[in-house]
Amino acid sequence: MSGTTSKSGTAAPLSEGGAAPRRVGGGSSGPVRSERRRRLYRWDLKWSPYAFVAPFFVFFLAFGLFPLLYTGWASLHQVELTAPNDMEWIGLRNFSRLMEDEFFWNALRNTLTIGVLSTVPQLLIALGIAHLLNYKLRGSMFFRVAILTPYATSVAAATLVFVMLFGRDIGMINWALGQVGFGPVDWENGKWTSQLAVSTIVVWRWTGYNALIYLAAMQAIPNDLYESAALDGATRWQQFVHVTIPSLRPTILFTVVVSTIGATQLFGEPLLFNRGGGASGGANHQFQTLGLYLYEQGWVNLHLGRASAIAWTMFLILLLIGAVNWLVGRRLRKSS
Amino acid sequence: MTTLTPADRVAPQAPPAPRKGRRGKARAGKHLHGGKFTYAVLIVFTVISLFPLVWTAIAASRDNHRLAQNPPPFWFGGNLFKNLEIAWTDANMGTALLNTAIVAGSITVGTVVFSTLAGFAFAKLRFRFKNILLLLVIGTMMVPPQLSVVPLYMMVAKLQWTDQLQAVILPTLVSAFGVFFMRQYLIGALPTELIEAARVDGASSMRIVWHVVFPAARPAMAVLGMLTFVMAWNDFFWPIIALTQNGSPTVQVALTGLGRGYIPDQSVIMAGALLGTLPLLAVFVLFGKQIVGGIMQGAVKG
């Protein structure tokens, strides 16, 4: 472990500087030994905290911070996947070309609509389910585990199944729609239908997870709040609106931020929903997200510089969303 | 949202003298029993949650011919083991499962150990720059993986790690969430007096970690381990860039190959999806309760 190396590394210079107390200790070996132990103890106290946090920061610097900054550097260059070491400085041209690229704007729009289509229902349903789970129930643990099971399913496996369920001619969903008199829907090729289908996969995988987070927050609400509301004559619905929701505000904001970040990065679902393969997000790019567009530019078209520019643009969008969230949160806090 | 109103009406009004929660904590709503409507909605939701998984198994047990007919099959056929075998050999699912186990196992051990060490330092030790460093840790949780994927790929290519498992393991070996999670847990769960007492007895920091911190952190370590394992097993974005289907893929990368018509047979694709999901389902059946508890605990503290 790196803990021992960094400790012994710092021990050497200190032991030279610490020669002075030895004179005070005199000749006998007893005080010298205890002095040495005391010094060891002090080094230990001083340096081991750094040793304990070191592994995290070593890996973080190598595989987190350095790549992060290097992406910014690469976004100002023309770099091809075939020769990643040949970097030609082109300034902001990657960014300006992005702004002119209709596929970038298409991907941005799709990310936004799929994000709304998946995040809003996901969180609303989760809130409702959490409220129900908060009642005293038989088998409540069974329900909790069951609704969390989709979370254990991988993007790849889930999407493969949903591709079949959403099949046009033989899919379960169109079959069920047919039973109630609706014609078959071409889920993969329509713009809205394909986005709805991709969003469904996201909603399916994450609703239970969010419901548990809401449930945890609901159980932390003190009972007195409900009792005094009940004394004031509030119905259960009014209690839910005026006690539960306000108490959950920070948690709701937290889940909104987390799901928004997740929605911005959406990648696996649209990649695998496209059965023809490729990262185009359907024949007409109808469900190509920013994440998919980045992958297409970098690893299909081999333009790593442009891919880096897309990555930084995504980051800026996230910061923007974060700022808006923060402002909304502050507004809400003030108004309450 | 509208589904809530009827449930509320079913629930008895004005609770009779609220009982204390089981652990002495007052728990909102706990004294109210769910009505029939509550159970009905929850059962419907459970069915929706589990149906795609069950149907994966149904489709995997049929043959391609039956899957191409309308209506789709609702019950199991007899081809499950044949399809699993084809997926196992032709699509290399066996190797992929082994690779994923190695990757997810290493990432889990690394994340849990390093997070506990760092979390302990942030929770209980004093050192310079502690607050700045902690802020840095929390800040990194916001950075999307897309932002570092291009240079990571360049690094991996330069080190000639493409298609090797360390390309997937090393960049994910530590987790900011893990550090934060352990810190929050240890602040409350590890009495500072215990550390001071050990210091008075002359224990070194390493000894304290081994004999005091690890035992105190064990419940949180288990939860973090399970969450990390699920996440690492399902990781998709980076593995599909760093690994290929023909090299040493993880299950997720292998499944991508199946989905893209590597294997044209639908029932075999579903058998592969089933193989990739089963290990985690087993983890869920065994530890579901603890995972649920961990997510809820992390939610309140985070």
Interface residues (C-beta under 8 A of the other chain):
Chain A: G3 T4 R37 Y41 D44 L45 K46 S48 P49 Y50 A51 F52 V53 P55 F56 F57 F59 F60 F63 G64 L65 F66 P67 L68 Y70 T71 A74 P84 N85 L124 L127 G128 I129 H131 L132 L133 N134 Y135 K136 L137 M141 F142 F143 R144 V145 A146 I147 L148 T149 P150 Y151 A152 T153 S154 V155 A156 A157 A158 T159 L160 V161 F162 V163 M164 L165 D169 I170 G171 M172 W175 W204 G208 Y209 L212 I213 L215 A216 A217 M218 Q219 A220 I221 P222 N223 D224 L225 Y226 E227 A230 T235 R236 W237 F240 T244 T251 F254 I261 T264 Q265 F267 G268 L271 L272 R275 G277 G291 L294 Y295 G298 W299 L304 A307 S308 I310 A311 W312 M314 F315 L318 G322
Chain B: M1 T3 L4 T5 A7 D8 R9 A11 Q13 A14 P15 P18 A26 R27 A28 G29 K30 H31 L32 H33 G34 G35 T38 Y39 V41 L42 F45 T46 I48 S49 L50 P52 L53 W55 T56 A59 L67 A68 Q69 N70 P71 P72 F114 S115 L117 A118 F120 A121 F122 L125 R126 F127 K130 L133 V137 T140 M142 V143 P144 P145 Q146 L147 S148 V149 V150 P151 L152 Y153 M154 M155 A157 K158 L170 P171 L173 V174 A176 V179 R199 G202 S204 S205 M206 V209 V230 W233 N234 F236 F237 I240 I241 V251 Q252 L255 T256 L258 G259 R260 G261 Q266 I269 M270 G272 A273 L274 G276 T277 L280 L281 V283 F284 G288 K289 I291 V292 I295 M296 Q297 A299 V300 G302
